[in-house]
Amino acid sequence: MSTRVEMITEFYGKCDEDSRLKRSRRGQMEYFITMEYIHRFAGKGTKLLEVGAGTGRYSIALAKEGMDVTAVELVESNLAVLKENGAGNANLTAYQGDALDLSRFETDTFDVTLMFGPMYHLYEKEDVDKAIDEAVRVTKKGGVILFAFLSVYGIMFANYLEGNWAIGEEENFTPDYRTRHFKEQMFTGYDISEFEALFAEKPVEWITTAGTDSILESVQAKPDFLITDEDFEACKKWHLAFAEKRELLGSTNHLLYICRKK
């Protein structure tokens, strides 16, 4: 049976991760909302770590803004693209590494830490706790950490309304409707309160939880889906205004849990 690392490496080796945040309205919305939240806590001169940096969409942009960015990416093919696209930027340093082991970095090093990919692909409670603990450890006291995660309900709405609902239920829920987490899912989703509860005993203070892509992943596959550039600009601003609405969080696919290290 493939290990978690082997499975993730194979998956991302076959997909175009570099264009994910550009090629669809859903991806464009996620990028816009996420950058808005990053900029609330980071600016020029911020010492920032991104773990699970992918091909560097965030890391490279933030380094160009004058932040001191360190990017860590597990998948070699993603890291190669990141290094190529970020070549010549003195504000950017990139390493291959796993969210479960950030031992190359000392405790209390970064002003802001981004954990934008790893929580999608961690299934065992021990690994989830380790990733959270490592992100908290390397962040300075008073620093801010942004964790991206997936809504299990968003996963269902986006992927299992095409005659395959029963399969989705079996993959994501127990018979009594508790969420399931196992690596063969590839992408694991959470109930919002369930994810927030992971931090109950951690040395952090919750700031907010926000949705980053609304229902767009569910609706953009419809053949008659159309939104003009003008309307999309208005839609982005609207979604930003309501990104933290609790009643909307379950319908979005991608979310941010934002906290401050005590």
C-alpha positions in Angstrom: 0.0 0.0 0.0 1.3 3.4 -0.9 2.5 5.7 1.8 1.0 9.1 2.3 4.1 10.8 0.8 4.1 8.4 -2.2 0.4 9.0 -2.9 0.7 12.8 -2.7 3.8 12.8 -4.9 2.1 10.7 -7.5 -1.1 12.8 -7.5 0.6 16.2 -7.8 3.1 14.8 -10.4 0.1 14.3 -12.7 -1.8 17.6 -12.3 -1.2 21.2 -13.2 -1.0 22.6 -9.8 0.7 25.8 -11.0 -2.4 27.1 -12.8 -5.0 25.9 -10.2 -5.5 29.4 -8.7 -5.7 31.1 -12.1 -7.6 28.8 -14.5 -11.1 29.0 -12.9 -13.3 31.5 -11.1 -13.1 29.2 -8.0 -9.4 29.3 -7.9 -9.3 33.1 -8.6 -11.7 33.6 -5.7 -9.6 31.4 -3.3 -6.5 33.3 -4.2 -8.1 36.7 -3.8 -9.7 36.0 -0.4 -6.6 34.2 0.9 -4.3 37.1 -0.1 -6.7 39.6 1.6 -6.4 37.7 4.9 -2.6 37.3 4.6 -2.3 41.1 4.1 -4.2 41.7 7.4 -1.2 40.2 9.3 1.8 40.5 7.0 3.5 43.3 5.0 6.9 44.4 3.7 9.6 43.0 5.9 7.5 40.3 7.5 9.4 37.1 8.1 7.0 34.5 6.6 7.0 30.7 6.3 4.8 28.8 3.9 4.6 25.1 4.5 3.0 23.2 1.6 3.9 26.0 -0.8 3.0 24.0 -4.0 4.5 25.8 -7.0 4.8 29.1 -5.1 1.8 31.1 -6.1 1.6 32.7 -2.7 5.3 32.6 -1.7 6.6 34.2 -4.9 3.9 36.9 -4.8 4.6 37.7 -1.2 8.4 37.8 -1.7 7.9 40.2 -4.6 6.0 42.5 -2.1 9.2 42.6 0.0 8.4 39.9 2.6 11.2 37.6 3.7 9.7 34.3 2.6 10.8 30.8 3.3 8.8 28.1 1.3 8.7 24.4 2.2 7.2 21.9 -0.3 7.0 18.2 -0.1 6.5 17.3 -3.8 9.7 17.5 -5.9 7.9 18.4 -9.1 6.1 21.3 -7.4 9.3 22.5 -5.8 11.1 22.5 -9.2 8.4 24.8 -10.6 8.6 27.0 -7.5 12.3 27.4 -7.8 12.1 28.1 -11.5 9.3 30.7 -11.2 11.0 32.4 -8.2 14.5 32.4 -9.6 16.4 35.6 -8.9 14.2 36.8 -6.1 16.5 37.5 -3.1 13.5 37.5 -0.7 12.6 33.9 -1.4 14.3 30.7 0.0 12.8 27.3 -0.8 13.4 23.8 0.6 11.9 20.4 0.2 10.3 19.2 3.4 7.3 17.8 5.2 4.9 19.6 7.5 5.5 16.9 10.1 9.2 17.8 10.5 10.2 21.5 10.5 13.3 20.7 12.5 15.5 22.8 10.2 13.9 25.9 11.7 14.4 27.1 15.3 11.6 27.8 17.7 10.0 31.3 17.5 11.5 32.1 14.1 8.7 33.5 11.9 6.2 36.4 12.2 3.6 34.6 10.1 3.3 31.0 9.2 1.1 29.7 6.3 0.0 26.0 6.3 -1.9 25.9 3.1 -1.7 22.4 1.8 -0.7 19.8 4.4 -4.0 19.6 6.3 -5.8 18.4 3.2 -3.6 15.2 3.2 -3.1 14.3 6.9 -5.4 11.6 8.1 -4.0 10.2 11.4 -4.7 12.2 14.6 -1.0 11.9 15.5 0.1 13.5 12.2 -2.5 16.2 12.4 -1.3 17.2 15.9 2.4 17.0 14.8 1.8 19.4 11.9 -0.1 21.9 14.1 2.5 21.7 16.8 5.4 22.2 14.3 3.7 25.3 12.8 3.1 26.7 16.2 6.6 26.0 17.4 8.4 27.8 14.6 6.1 30.9 14.9 7.1 33.7 17.2 5.0 34.4 20.2 2.4 36.8 19.2 2.8 35.7 15.6 -0.1 34.6 13.4 -0.7 31.2 11.7 -3.1 30.5 8.9 -4.2 26.9 8.3 -6.1 26.0 5.2 -8.5 23.1 5.4 -11.4 21.6 3.5 -15.1 21.4 4.4 -16.5 17.9 4.2 -19.8 19.4 3.1 -18.2 21.4 0.4 -16.5 18.2 -0.8 -19.9 16.5 -1.0 -21.6 19.3 -2.8 -18.7 19.7 -5.4 -18.0 16.1 -6.1 -21.0 13.9 -5.4 -24.1 15.3 -7.0 -23.6 13.4 -10.3 -25.3 10.1 -9.4 -22.6 9.1 -6.9 -23.9 10.5 -3.6 -23.9 7.2 -1.9 -20.2 6.7 -2.7 -19.4 10.2 -1.3 -21.3 9.3 1.9 -19.3 6.1 2.3 -16.0 7.8 1.7 -16.5 10.8 4.0 -18.9 9.7 6.7 -19.5 6.8 9.1 -23.0 5.2 9.1 -24.0 7.6 12.0 -22.7 10.6 9.9 -19.5 11.3 11.7 -16.7 12.5 9.4 -14.1 10.0 8.3 -10.3 10.6 7.7 -8.3 8.0 5.8 -5.5 8.5 3.3 -7.3 6.7 0.4 -9.6 9.7 0.3 -6.6 11.8 -0.9 -8.4 14.9 0.2 -9.9 14.8 3.6 -12.6 17.2 4.8 -13.7 18.5 8.2 -16.8 19.7 9.9 -16.0 23.3 10.8 -16.3 22.8 14.6 -14.4 19.6 14.4 -11.4 21.4 12.8 -11.5 24.2 15.3 -11.6 21.8 18.1 -8.1 20.5 17.1 -6.7 23.7 18.6 -8.4 23.5 21.9 -5.3 22.4 23.8 -2.8 24.3 21.7 -1.0 27.4 22.8 -2.9 29.6 20.4 -5.7 32.2 20.4 -8.4 31.8 17.7 -8.8 34.9 15.6 -11.3 33.8 13.0 -12.4 31.1 10.5 -13.2 32.2 7.0 -14.3 30.6 3.7 -12.2 31.4 0.7 -14.0 30.1 -2.4 -17.8 30.1 -1.6 -19.9 27.7 -3.6 -18.0 28.2 -6.9 -16.5 24.8 -7.1 -20.0 23.3 -7.0 -21.5 25.6 -9.7 -18.7 26.3 -12.1 -18.9 22.9 -13.7 -22.4 23.6 -14.9 -22.4 24.1 -18.7 -24.4 27.3 -18.4 -22.2 28.8 -15.7 -21.1 32.3 -16.7 -20.0 35.4 -14.8 -18.6 38.5 -16.4 -15.4 40.1 -15.2 -17.4 43.0 -13.9 -19.8 40.8 -11.9 -16.9 38.7 -10.7 -15.2 41.7 -9.2 -18.4 42.5 -7.4 -18.7 38.9 -6.3 -15.2 38.9 -4.8 -15.9 41.9 -2.7 -19.3 40.5 -1.6 -17.7 37.2 -0.6 -14.9 39.0 1.3 -17.5 40.9 3.3 -19.3 37.6 4.3 -16.3 35.2 4.4 -16.6 34.7 8.1 -20.4 34.2 8.3 -20.8 30.9 10.2 -23.9 29.9 8.3 -21.9 30.0 5.0 -18.8 28.2 6.1 -20.0 24.6 5.4 -20.8 25.3 1.8 -17.4 26.6 0.8 -14.7 24.1 -0.1 -11.6 25.8 1.1 -11.3 27.6 4.5 -8.8 29.3 6.7 -8.4 28.8 10.4 -6.4 31.8 11.7 -4.9 32.0 15.1 -2.2 33.8 17.2 0.5 32.1 19.1 0.3 32.8 22.9 
